[in-house]
Amino acid sequence: MLAEQLIGLLEPVLRAPPEFGSWLAYQYFTDTDHFLV
């Protein structure tokens, strides 16, 4: 359930300019050593 809520919050951000979604996913990985999805 928490994963569904997180996806609901992040989906618009990841779909807004493609390079921004890629940058955000990369930043999350470098900060946490975990994949975003």
C-alpha positions, 0 to 999 in steps of 0.5 A: 500500500505504501508503494502505491502511494509513493508511486502516486506521488512520484508519477507526475514528477517522473513523467514531467520532462524526461531528463528530470525524472532520470536525474531524480532517480539517479539522485535517489540512487546515489543518496540511498544506494537503492533503486527508486522503483 
